[in-house]
Amino acid sequence: MKGASETYHWKHRDAGSDGLPIGRLLFSGAENEVERLLSTDDSGADYDGKHWAGLHHPRIS
């Protein structure tokens, strides 16, 4: 995730240095509604690290 723009990119060796704009490709401009899935209910969970398990979008059309 690029923090300043809140965009998600998939780093792949053939996708160039910026990677593929995975958020835009999957969520078609509705990236701002994406939430992170955490693998714990701990209130002190590492939001950007080991507890981050994936992404969830409440409405995928």
Backbone as CSV, one residue per row, in Angstrom:
resi,resn,N_x,N_y,N_z,CA_x,CA_y,CA_z,C_x,C_y,C_z
1,MET,0.851,-1.178,0.000,0.000,0.000,0.000,0.890,1.232,0.000
2,LYS,0.536,2.179,-0.828,1.214,3.469,-0.832,0.408,4.382,0.072
3,GLY,0.954,4.701,1.229,0.238,5.429,2.261,-0.326,6.776,1.857
4,ALA,0.404,7.548,1.103,-0.058,8.893,0.751,-1.310,8.856,-0.123
5,SER,-1.401,7.876,-0.998,-2.545,7.805,-1.913,-3.531,6.711,-1.526
6,GLU,-3.167,5.884,-0.547,-3.977,4.747,-0.115,-4.323,3.823,-1.283
7,THR,-3.354,3.597,-2.154,-3.541,2.684,-3.267,-2.730,1.421,-3.024
8,TYR,-3.231,0.291,-3.518,-2.558,-0.990,-3.355,-1.914,-1.398,-4.668
9,HIS,-0.658,-1.836,-4.586,0.084,-2.269,-5.766,0.681,-3.643,-5.512
10,TRP,0.637,-4.499,-6.540,1.209,-5.834,-6.450,2.569,-5.785,-7.109
11,LYS,3.600,-6.006,-6.315,4.962,-5.994,-6.835,5.247,-7.333,-7.501
12,HIS,5.548,-7.288,-8.783,5.850,-8.482,-9.568,7.001,-8.124,-10.479
13,ARG,7.902,-9.032,-10.689,9.125,-8.691,-11.421,8.869,-8.175,-12.837
14,ASP,7.778,-8.607,-13.492,7.501,-8.166,-14.856,6.588,-6.943,-14.910
15,ALA,6.169,-6.418,-13.758,5.223,-5.301,-13.728,5.903,-3.941,-13.607
16,GLY,7.209,-3.915,-13.602,7.922,-2.644,-13.469,8.157,-2.288,-12.014
17,SER,8.770,-1.146,-11.790,9.147,-0.774,-10.427,7.952,-0.382,-9.562
18,ASP,6.885,0.145,-10.156,5.706,0.538,-9.373,4.775,-0.625,-9.082
19,GLY,4.823,-1.666,-9.885,3.929,-2.806,-9.703,2.584,-2.580,-10.385
20,LEU,1.708,-3.566,-10.290,0.374,-3.474,-10.875,-0.565,-2.771,-9.902
21,PRO,-1.421,-1.872,-10.381,-2.369,-1.198,-9.501,-3.515,-2.149,-9.132
22,ILE,-3.238,-3.091,-8.244,-4.173,-4.178,-7.933,-5.500,-3.656,-7.377
23,GLY,-5.462,-2.603,-6.592,-6.699,-2.038,-6.068,-7.600,-1.516,-7.165
24,ARG,-7.026,-0.811,-8.118,-7.811,-0.274,-9.228,-8.310,-1.391,-10.132
25,LEU,-7.485,-2.415,-10.351,-7.889,-3.526,-11.211,-9.017,-4.352,-10.579
26,LEU,-8.946,-4.587,-9.281,-9.953,-5.411,-8.610,-11.207,-4.648,-8.209
27,PHE,-11.035,-3.419,-7.750,-12.151,-2.694,-7.149,-12.668,-1.544,-8.008
28,SER,-12.146,-1.373,-9.196,-12.634,-0.402,-10.185,-12.926,0.981,-9.616
29,GLY,-11.982,1.545,-8.931,-12.131,2.901,-8.435,-12.770,3.015,-7.066
30,ALA,-13.155,1.905,-6.453,-13.782,1.941,-5.130,-12.790,1.521,-4.051
31,GLU,-11.515,1.818,-4.267,-10.460,1.440,-3.328,-10.645,2.042,-1.947
32,ASN,-11.257,3.208,-1.877,-11.381,3.882,-0.590,-12.322,3.158,0.370
33,GLU,-13.071,2.170,-0.122,-13.964,1.392,0.737,-13.342,0.076,1.199
34,VAL,-12.153,-0.234,0.728,-11.473,-1.481,1.073,-11.015,-1.436,2.527
35,GLU,-11.207,-2.544,3.235,-10.758,-2.659,4.620,-9.756,-3.806,4.721
36,ARG,-8.841,-3.680,5.641,-7.854,-4.742,5.862,-8.418,-5.793,6.802
37,LEU,-8.119,-7.044,6.507,-8.473,-8.148,7.390,-7.277,-8.438,8.286
38,LEU,-7.526,-8.517,9.578,-6.464,-8.815,10.530,-6.658,-10.221,11.066
39,SER,-5.569,-10.915,11.365,-5.618,-12.295,11.834,-5.709,-12.394,13.350
40,THR,-6.111,-11.321,14.006,-6.230,-11.316,15.461,-7.290,-10.317,15.893
41,ASP,-7.825,-10.504,17.077,-8.763,-9.548,17.657,-8.076,-8.633,18.663
42,ASP,-6.782,-8.775,18.807,-5.998,-7.980,19.750,-6.087,-6.495,19.391
43,SER,-6.395,-5.662,20.355,-6.520,-4.225,20.098,-5.182,-3.581,19.736
44,GLY,-4.080,-4.215,20.077,-2.760,-3.689,19.750,-2.147,-4.370,18.541
45,ALA,-2.978,-4.886,17.646,-2.487,-5.626,16.480,-1.674,-4.727,15.556
46,ASP,-0.715,-5.323,14.882,0.131,-4.619,13.930,-0.631,-4.475,12.614
47,TYR,-1.228,-3.322,12.391,-2.089,-3.058,11.242,-1.340,-3.180,9.909
48,ASP,-0.065,-2.838,9.895,0.723,-2.880,8.663,1.696,-4.052,8.603
49,GLY,1.683,-4.918,9.592,2.673,-5.986,9.629,2.101,-7.384,9.663
50,LYS,2.584,-8.171,10.601,2.295,-9.610,10.610,0.831,-9.958,10.842
51,HIS,0.024,-9.064,11.373,-1.386,-9.370,11.609,-2.272,-9.067,10.406
52,TRP,-1.717,-8.452,9.383,-2.484,-8.117,8.190,-2.627,-9.369,7.340
53,ALA,-3.884,-9.849,7.137,-4.119,-11.114,6.441,-4.677,-10.945,5.032
54,GLY,-5.308,-9.815,4.733,-5.880,-9.638,3.403,-6.742,-8.402,3.324
55,LEU,-7.536,-8.326,2.247,-8.406,-7.182,2.005,-9.856,-7.632,1.891
56,HIS,-10.768,-6.757,2.288,-12.204,-7.028,2.184,-12.885,-5.807,1.601
57,HIS,-13.790,-6.033,0.664,-14.586,-4.937,0.111,-16.056,-5.273,0.362
58,PRO,-16.798,-4.363,1.019,-18.170,-4.656,1.395,-19.138,-4.796,0.225
59,ARG,-18.822,-4.219,-0.901,-19.708,-4.342,-2.049,-18.886,-4.521,-3.340
60,ILE,-18.831,-5.711,-3.809,-18.140,-5.975,-5.070,-19.198,-6.274,-6.115
61,SER,-19.203,-5.482,-7.162,-20.211,-5.663,-8.208,-19.639,-6.413,-9.393
